[in-house]
Amino acid sequence: MAIVMTQPSEPLEDVMGLVSIHRGAVLVAMIGGMTKDLRFVHVSETSAALHVVAQSALTTLVGEFFDALKLTGTVTFRLRFWVHSAVAHALPLFEQSPVQRYAVYPPSMSKF
């Protein structure tokens, strides 16, 4: 699966343009602004089987798109150059428990 890395301030249309050049579903990755968490959104291929929705606003930023997905989890969307819609699904953040953090990164390795 292809991965497209982005920043919160990039236009959604630019990022999805990169998504469009790949065949199949794509994983879009972004480092969250304030939290610095690595966030992922799975984006399907556009499909005639999906209901054609209104196009996303040209001014939408990728960070705004990710934030909206935090609330809904999944969204059907379309860009102006797409004939069909696609589905975006936010993947949950992995948050380590203190036990997992210790098991993965022992205190002696935390300096690296």
C-alpha positions as CSV (number, residue, x, y, z in Angstrom):
1,M,0.0,0.0,0.0
2,A,1.3,3.4,-0.9
3,I,1.9,6.0,1.8
4,V,1.6,9.8,1.2
5,M,3.2,11.9,4.0
6,T,1.8,15.4,4.5
7,Q,1.8,18.3,6.9
8,P,-1.4,19.9,8.5
9,S,-1.0,23.1,6.5
10,E,-1.1,21.5,3.0
11,P,-4.2,21.9,0.9
12,L,-6.3,18.8,0.8
13,E,-6.6,18.9,-2.9
14,D,-2.8,18.8,-3.3
15,V,-2.5,15.8,-1.0
16,M,-5.3,13.9,-2.7
17,G,-3.8,14.7,-6.0
18,L,-0.8,12.6,-4.9
19,V,-3.2,9.9,-3.6
20,S,-4.9,9.8,-7.1
21,I,-1.7,8.8,-8.9
22,H,-1.6,5.4,-7.0
23,R,-3.7,2.4,-7.8
24,G,-5.8,1.2,-4.9
25,A,-6.1,2.5,-1.4
26,V,-3.5,4.8,0.1
27,L,-2.5,5.6,3.6
28,V,-2.1,9.3,4.3
29,A,0.3,10.0,7.2
30,M,0.6,13.3,9.1
31,I,2.4,14.5,12.2
32,G,-0.2,16.3,14.3
33,G,0.4,20.0,14.9
34,M,0.4,20.5,18.6
35,T,0.5,16.9,19.8
36,K,3.2,15.7,17.4
37,D,1.3,12.3,17.1
38,L,1.7,10.3,13.9
39,R,-1.8,10.1,12.5
40,F,-3.0,8.0,9.7
41,V,-6.0,8.1,7.3
42,H,-6.9,5.2,5.0
43,V,-8.2,6.6,1.7
44,S,-10.1,4.3,-0.8
45,E,-10.0,4.5,-4.5
46,T,-12.7,6.6,-6.0
47,S,-15.6,4.3,-7.0
48,A,-18.8,4.5,-9.1
49,A,-20.4,2.3,-6.4
50,L,-20.3,5.3,-3.9
51,H,-22.9,8.1,-3.8
52,V,-21.4,11.1,-5.5
53,V,-21.1,13.8,-2.9
54,A,-20.5,17.5,-3.2
55,Q,-16.9,18.4,-3.7
56,S,-14.8,19.5,-0.8
57,A,-14.0,23.2,-0.4
58,L,-10.9,24.3,-2.3
59,T,-9.6,26.0,0.9
60,T,-9.7,22.8,3.0
61,L,-6.4,22.0,4.6
62,V,-5.3,18.4,5.4
63,G,-5.1,19.2,9.1
64,E,-8.8,20.3,9.1
65,F,-9.7,17.1,7.2
66,F,-7.9,14.9,9.8
67,D,-9.6,16.8,12.6
68,A,-13.0,16.3,11.1
69,L,-12.3,12.6,10.8
70,K,-11.5,12.5,14.5
71,L,-15.1,13.3,15.2
72,T,-16.8,11.1,12.6
73,G,-14.3,8.3,12.0
74,T,-15.3,7.9,8.3
75,V,-16.3,10.3,5.6
76,T,-17.3,10.0,1.9
77,F,-15.7,12.9,0.0
78,R,-14.9,14.1,-3.5
79,L,-12.5,16.6,-5.0
80,R,-13.3,18.8,-8.0
81,F,-11.2,16.7,-10.4
82,W,-12.7,13.4,-9.3
83,V,-15.8,12.1,-11.1
84,H,-16.6,9.7,-8.2
85,S,-16.3,9.8,-4.4
86,A,-13.9,8.1,-2.1
87,V,-14.0,7.1,1.5
88,A,-11.5,8.2,4.2
89,H,-11.2,6.3,7.4
90,A,-9.2,7.6,10.4
91,L,-7.0,5.0,12.0
92,P,-6.9,5.1,15.8
93,L,-3.8,6.4,17.5
94,F,-1.7,3.8,19.3
95,E,-1.1,5.0,22.8
96,Q,1.4,3.0,24.8
97,S,0.7,2.2,28.4
98,P,3.6,2.8,30.8
99,V,4.2,-1.0,30.8
100,Q,4.4,-1.1,27.0
101,R,6.6,2.0,26.9
102,Y,9.0,0.4,29.3
103,A,9.0,-2.9,27.4
104,V,9.7,-1.2,24.1
105,Y,12.0,1.5,25.2
106,P,14.0,0.5,28.3
107,P,15.2,3.4,30.4
108,S,18.8,2.9,29.2
109,M,17.7,3.3,25.6
110,S,15.5,6.4,26.1
111,K,18.5,8.7,25.4
112,F,18.6,7.8,21.8
